[in-house]
Amino acid sequence: MSDTIKDIVTTIIEFRNDRDWHLSDNPEKLAKSIIIEAAELLENFQWGDVSYDEENVKEELADVLIYAIAMAHDLGLNIKEIIHDKLKKNEVKYPSKN
């Protein structure tokens, strides 16, 4: 993977803006879209993970990530920073067993 987080964000935002979707996006709609796409991802595992459709899992997971990245961008959040901050909190809450 040679793309940086910044490159991925730029690609997503340019794609969205080229279609004028940014005109109707807001945090509430993006949060709802994340939940909807996450439910579609979960549907792949409804009856167990033995026979899931790998291509569909990739597509639904990508949808979740795209909406989450767009939301972080619109809220002015630094993706790398918020992930690192959350991992630090989780490290305290759930210490390593090693």
Secondary structure, DSSP 8 states (H G I E B T S, - for coil): ----HHHHHHHHHHHHHHTTGGGT--HHHHHHHHHHHHHHHHHTTTT-STT--HHHHHHHHHHHHHHHHHHHHHTT--HHHHHHHHHHHHHHHS----
